[in-house]
Amino acid sequence: MEFQISNKAKKVTLGLMGVGLLLLIVGFFFQKEYVFPTVLSDHEVYVEYWGDQGDKEADVKAEAEEAMAALGYELDFGDEGEEHEVHAHGAVEEHGEGHGEEHSDEAHAHQSPTFEWHIHIKHLEAEGHGAHAHGHDSAPSESLAAMFTNGDIAMSDSHFRRFWSNLLVNGFFFFGIALGALFYLALHYATESGWGVVLLRIMEAIMSSLPLGMIILVIVFIAATLGLNHIYPWMDSDVVAHDDLIWGKVAYLNKPFFWIRIICYFGVFAYFMNWFRKTSRNQDSEDVEKATASHFLMYRRGALFLVFFAVFSSTMSWDIIMSIDTHWFSTLFGWYAFSGIWLSAMIMIMMVTLYLKHKGNLEYVNSSHIHDVGKWMFALSFLWSYLWFSQFMLIWYSNIPEEVIYFVTRIESYKFIFFAMFIVNFVLPMIFLMSADTKKSWPYLIFIGMVIFIGHWFDVFCMVMPGTLFEEWNFGLLEIGMFMTFLGTFVFLVLRALGKSSLVQNNHPFLEESKHHHG
């Protein structure tokens, strides 16, 4: 059976890429760098900023004065360093003892203190202003703080932190899908599973998109190494020199050793991806004896890949994601990241399978195959949920400051996304995929698959953003556009790869078993 990507599919994927790129470009120019307010009283606000755009202090002051003058108030910025009872991001009084200080430390690991203001808000004496001010519903300090918090009064982000952070989110997410497909392909060979032989070419097509994620991640890493972004604080020698915790990890977290590990990861993954794909395609033209020998060779190589993957899947997640929050660590993080990667890959396998069946391909794929992939989606959702809850509850219950800060940051500033992501990825599969019938129902599988897929994108979002943007995160055209661009590119590459070989791996020794699979 041969497959060729249709003109309609090309238009849809390229259109998705084009619209996404347009939104990305528009959103790119709306990146902001925030200053952080803390309300002290109805007429007092404390403001602080850590970045390196201190030269824009006067511009921000002027913008704040203009905005508050429109409400009938004038601002007295007081003296820098004036005595106050608040800490970084104003969290101690609001969030409990220890948490605010830890949050401050995490922020300072990325940036150095730049300026601070103790603003006194006064009524303008001009006629008409006083009445307008007194008629305002909220306290003037609340209004001013809201303008800072919402980014209405902010600086343009000269380091494009939001762009780089989103690039890492999407690069890792789609890299993980391709890697998950490679892992499951190797697992299939190593366990000599027969039921999924008719789906092997779909796994191969998905894993063929692995270079897309690798290239994007390498771009992010090069930029970080050269100081063009500040995603990894341990790459900043000034930060390391003044941070005892990061200094204690410098034997592992240093640029040369990091790049050695990344080259090893990507080199091993690329080698096995190309080897499996080449050997599989050669098997189509081999006689039965050679095809069987190739199968046993892939069986051994599959087992070998799993040995590498057992180590790399954890250390890779430590290096790429966990080291963003350099002070924090979790022994479960590698498993947690791996479960999300595997689940996202199984959802993509399901979506591509249903698409090809809809187009009249995959004549040997029956409801039992679809049911089995649905069972994997169901089981892996529970695995991910178990690891999410285990990591969260064990750390929260122990309440060790250097560990619990990871979740404090996410609950304080990302509460809705953080908990909604867990509920969606746990509750929906439990309700809708519990029944065997729903795991064979195309409408259910497509809807649930799409929701969980987006939910796991937000999972990666919550892994990255709190450690790179802190409270300054946003969700708008940049995030939507970049996701659409990556999704369109990824799907196009998968569909194009499907057209480069038969959709069925001919001469596979378990092919007949797979054709007649009923479970």
Helices and strands as residue ranges (DSSP letters): H 7-28, E 32-33, E 36-41, E 44-49, G 54-56, H 57-69, E 73-76, G 88-90, H 92-95, H 99-108, E 115-123, H 129-134, H 140-149, E 155-156, H 161-190, G 197-199, H 200-207, H 210-225, G 233-235, H 237-241, H 244-247, H 255-283, H 288-320, G 322-324, H 333-358, H 367-398, H 401-413, H 415-432, H 442-468, G 470-472, H 477-498, H 511-515
